[in-house]
Structure formats: structure tokens, C-alpha cells
Amino acid sequence: MVPGLHAETEASLLAALDPAVTSLNAQSYDGCPILLFAAGDAEVRALGIEAVGDRDLTIVVTDPERPIGRVRVQTGGRDNLLFFDNRSAGGQLYASIRMLGSDAAVLFAAIGDAYVSLPDVFLRSDRQFLLWGEGGSAVGCSMEIEGTGQGVVIGDDALISAGVWIRNHDMHAMHEIAGGRRIGRDPVDTILERHVWLGQDALLQGVSRIGMGSIIGARALVKGSVPRFAAAAGVPARVLREGISWGRETYGMTEAERVSLGLPAVPEG
């Protein structure tokens, strides 16, 4: 899919992709200009990327001349990779990324002029991945990913409000006092399908999937999964309504949004 990806990391990433999530697939970058840089290269700094730590990191871009924004990445492991499809980048990606393990990958598809603010993205283990889909935007989204081989996929055209946290696990282990049995849940892959809206201060903890077109209310605590075309809110969150979606325009969904979700271009009636 992208040169330099560890084989197992790439397999995990590809397994998470389907048309309900993103238009990307294994052949998306065939024939596309691909340039690889070491983290300390002057070309990397000119793009707006600051690498600190051990810097055993490969930076892959599709346009060596187009600035990405301001990205600070700290590495502690080996053979990690950052990928940016920046051919149409508007320079509005602002991110702080920590990669503690090895053979991990963070990939940004074409976000265009979208504003993306990721104050804290923390990959804790080996062979982890984060994929940010095409056209997704974020006022302020932080993530913590745990578990070897686990990852987060943000589907195309996501809209993420300020103060959102995505954690694919319960943070710390919980045990029964009497028998010592672990009762916490294992980390999961967290996948947002395309055109999902996360409201302000929402917390996704151990979420496996949010269905396409769905809405998560402000300050909701979400676990498990949410179906497609649904609104969920509350602590803990529950589905309040189904058969709905949302649009970036104030007064309705655009034709392109409807088509991307497999809906008729113009509502019947």
C-alpha cells in the first residue's frame, strides 16, 4: 500500500478497510509519486515536520514541495513510518504524535483544505497504526492506542469536534480481589466508518465501530459499537434515534454527502 510499511502492520491496516469506511484500498497509491525521507532531513523540516527522540523514522510524502502544517513526532522504537498524501494539502494539519513501539505507522490520506488538530496521538505498542481518511476534519481529537498490532481508522469525511478522546482500551487492568481474575477488556481496533460526526468532549473507550453517517452527542461516553445512521448520546451512550444522518451545511446534506453514503442524491418526496 505504502513503501516502508512493516508487512504485519500493513496486513492489519488493510484488513480494516472497506468501502463503508474509506475509498482507499491496496491499490490507491499505485503509480502515485512517492518520496521517502529520513526524519532529520532538511526537506522534512521544510514541510513542517519536527522529529525528536531516537528518530528511527521514515517520512513518506506525495509532494516534496507542499507544506503539511505543523507536526511534531516523538519516537522511541524502531522502523516507524509517517505517511502524508499532501498533493492537495492546505497546510492545516496540526499534530503531536508519540510512537513508543516499533514498526508502527501513522497515515494521512488526502485531507485537502480540512482543518485537523490532533493535540496528542499516542501509539504505545509495536505494529500499531492510525489511518486518517480523506477529507476528515478535527477541531481537537486526542488518541491513545494500546495493544500490539491494534489501531484506529478514521473514515472519510469525519467531523470531530473539540475535546474528543479516542482510547481503544480501558487504560489500566482491573482484577477481582478474591480470585485475581482480570475483568478488564482487551484492546480493540477502533473504526469510524465514513461521514461520522463526534460531538464536543465525546469519549470513545474500547469502541470497535461507529457506523457510517452516525452522530455521537456532546460529552457522550461510548463503548462497544454504534449502528449506521444513528444518533447516540449520554453516559453511558445509548442510541436515541435511527434512520438519520447529518450534513456539514447548516440546512441540510449536500448531494455529494448523500451519494457517498449510498443514499439517493435527492430525497424522495
C-alpha positions in Angstrom: 0.0 0.0 0.0 2.8 2.4 1.0 6.5 1.8 0.7 8.2 1.2 4.0 5.2 -0.3 5.9 6.0 -3.3 8.0 4.3 -6.3 6.5 2.3 -7.2 9.5 1.3 -3.6 10.1 0.1 -3.3 6.5 -1.9 -6.5 6.8 -3.7 -5.2 9.9 -4.4 -1.9 8.2 -5.7 -3.4 5.0 -8.0 -5.8 7.0 -9.7 -2.7 8.5 -10.5 -1.1 5.2 -13.8 -1.4 3.3 -15.9 0.9 1.1 -18.1 1.7 4.1 -15.0 3.3 5.8 -12.9 4.8 3.0 -12.3 5.0 -0.7 -8.7 3.9 -0.1 -7.6 0.4 -0.9 -4.4 -1.6 -1.5 -4.0 0.0 -5.0 -4.7 3.6 -4.1 -1.2 4.8 -4.4 0.0 2.7 -7.4 1.6 5.0 -9.9 1.5 7.9 -7.4 4.7 9.9 -6.8 6.1 8.6 -3.5 9.2 10.2 -1.8 10.9 8.8 1.3 12.9 10.9 3.7 14.7 10.3 7.0 13.3 12.1 9.9 16.2 14.5 10.2 16.3 15.6 6.5 16.0 19.3 5.7 13.2 18.5 3.3 11.2 17.2 6.3 11.6 20.3 8.3 10.5 22.4 5.3 7.3 20.5 5.2 6.5 21.5 8.8 7.5 18.2 10.5 9.7 18.2 13.6 11.1 14.8 14.7 12.5 14.3 18.1 13.7 11.3 20.2 15.5 8.4 18.6 14.2 9.5 15.2 14.3 6.0 13.7 11.5 7.1 11.5 10.7 7.3 7.8 8.7 10.2 6.4 6.8 9.4 3.2 5.1 12.2 1.1 3.5 12.5 -2.3 4.6 16.1 -2.8 8.0 17.3 -1.5 7.2 21.0 -2.0 3.7 21.4 -0.4 3.8 22.2 3.4 1.7 20.0 5.6 1.2 22.2 8.6 2.9 21.7 12.0 3.6 18.1 13.1 5.7 17.1 16.0 6.6 13.4 16.2 8.5 11.7 19.0 9.8 8.2 18.5 11.1 5.7 21.0 11.0 2.5 18.9 12.5 1.4 15.6 11.3 1.3 12.0 8.3 3.6 12.4 6.6 5.4 9.5 4.6 8.6 8.8 2.8 9.0 5.5 1.2 12.1 4.1 -0.7 12.3 0.8 -0.1 16.0 0.7 -0.7 16.6 -3.1 -3.7 18.9 -2.2 -2.8 19.8 1.3 -3.9 23.1 2.6 -1.3 23.2 5.4 -3.8 22.9 8.2 -2.7 19.7 9.9 -1.5 20.3 13.5 -0.5 17.2 15.4 1.6 15.9 18.3 2.4 12.3 17.8 4.3 9.9 20.1 5.3 6.5 18.8 6.6 4.4 21.7 6.8 1.0 20.0 8.4 -0.2 16.7 7.1 -1.0 13.2 4.1 1.4 13.7 2.6 3.6 11.1 0.5 6.8 11.0 -1.0 7.6 7.6 -2.9 10.7 6.5 -4.9 10.4 3.3 -5.7 13.5 1.3 -7.3 15.9 3.7 -7.2 18.9 1.3 -8.1 22.2 3.0 -9.7 20.5 6.0 -8.5 21.7 9.5 -7.1 18.8 11.5 -6.0 19.4 15.1 -4.6 16.3 17.0 -3.2 17.6 20.3 -2.0 14.1 21.5 -1.7 10.9 19.5 0.0 8.2 21.5 0.8 4.8 20.0 2.1 2.7 22.9 3.0 -0.7 21.3 4.5 -2.4 18.4 3.0 -2.7 14.9 0.2 -0.2 15.6 -1.5 2.0 13.1 -3.6 5.1 12.7 -5.2 6.0 9.3 -6.9 9.3 8.8 -9.3 9.2 5.9 -9.8 11.6 3.0 -11.5 14.9 3.8 -11.7 14.3 7.6 -11.6 17.3 9.9 -11.0 17.7 13.6 -11.2 20.8 15.9 -9.4 18.8 18.6 -9.1 15.0 18.8 -6.6 13.1 21.0 -6.0 9.3 20.9 -4.3 6.6 22.9 -3.8 3.3 21.2 -2.8 0.2 23.2 -2.1 -3.4 22.2 0.4 -5.0 19.8 -1.0 -4.8 16.2 -4.0 -2.7 17.2 -5.1 0.5 15.5 -7.6 3.3 14.8 -9.1 4.1 11.5 -10.9 7.5 11.0 -13.2 7.1 7.9 -13.5 9.5 5.1 -15.2 12.9 5.7 -15.3 12.5 9.5 -16.2 15.6 11.5 -14.6 15.6 15.0 -15.4 18.4 17.5 -13.1 19.9 20.2 -12.1 17.9 23.2 -12.7 14.4 21.8 -10.7 11.4 23.1 -10.5 8.0 21.4 -9.0 5.2 23.5 -9.1 1.6 22.3 -8.9 0.1 25.7 -9.8 0.7 29.4 -6.4 2.2 30.3 -5.5 0.1 33.3 -6.1 -3.5 34.2 -9.0 -4.4 36.6 -8.9 -7.5 38.7 -11.2 -9.3 41.2 -9.9 -9.0 44.7 -10.8 -12.6 45.7 -9.5 -14.7 42.8 -7.3 -12.2 41.0 -9.2 -12.8 37.7 -8.7 -10.0 35.2 -12.0 -8.4 34.3 -10.9 -5.6 32.1 -11.4 -5.8 28.3 -8.6 -6.3 25.8 -7.7 -3.5 23.4 -9.7 -3.4 20.1 -9.3 -1.9 16.7 -11.5 1.3 16.7 -13.0 2.0 13.3 -15.1 5.0 12.4 -16.9 4.4 9.1 -17.3 7.3 6.6 -19.1 10.6 7.4 -19.2 10.2 11.2 -19.7 13.2 13.5 -18.3 13.1 17.0 -19.7 15.9 19.3 -17.7 18.0 21.6 -15.9 16.3 24.5 -17.1 12.8 23.5 -15.1 9.9 24.8 -14.8 6.7 22.8 -13.4 4.0 25.1 -13.0 0.4 23.8 -15.2 1.2 20.8 -15.0 -1.3 18.0 -17.0 0.5 15.3 -19.1 3.6 14.7 -21.4 3.1 11.7 -21.4 5.4 8.7 -23.4 8.6 8.8 -23.9 8.4 12.6 -23.7 11.1 15.2 -22.2 11.0 18.7 -23.6 13.6 21.1 -21.5 16.1 23.1 -19.9 14.6 26.2 -21.1 11.1 25.4 -19.3 8.1 26.8 -19.3 5.4 24.1 -18.3 1.8 24.4 -18.8 -1.2 22.1 -20.4 -0.1 18.8 -23.0 2.2 17.3 -25.0 1.2 14.2 -25.1 3.1 10.9 -27.4 6.2 10.5 -28.0 6.6 14.2 -27.6 9.2 16.9 -26.2 8.1 20.3 -25.7 10.2 23.4 -25.5 10.0 27.2 -23.3 8.5 29.9 -23.1 5.7 29.1 -24.2 6.4 25.5 -27.3 4.7 24.0 -28.9 5.0 20.6 -31.6 7.7 20.7 -32.7 7.7 17.1 -32.0 5.7 14.0 -32.5 6.4 10.3 -30.8 9.8 10.4 -27.5 11.4 9.3 -26.1 14.9 9.2 -24.6 17.5 6.8 -21.8 20.0 7.0 -24.0 22.7 5.7 -26.4 24.3 8.2 -29.6 23.5 6.5 -29.1 20.0 5.0 -26.9 17.3 3.5 -25.3 18.0 0.1 -25.8 15.8 -2.8 -22.2 14.6 -2.5 -22.7 13.6 1.1 -25.8 11.6 0.3 -24.1 9.8 -2.6 -21.0 9.0 -0.5 -23.4 7.2 1.9 -25.2 5.3 -0.8 -28.3 7.4 -0.4 -30.4 8.8 -3.3 -28.9 12.1 -4.5 -32.2 13.9 -3.8 -34.5 12.8 -1.0 -37.8 11.3 -2.3 -40.9 13.4 -1.9 
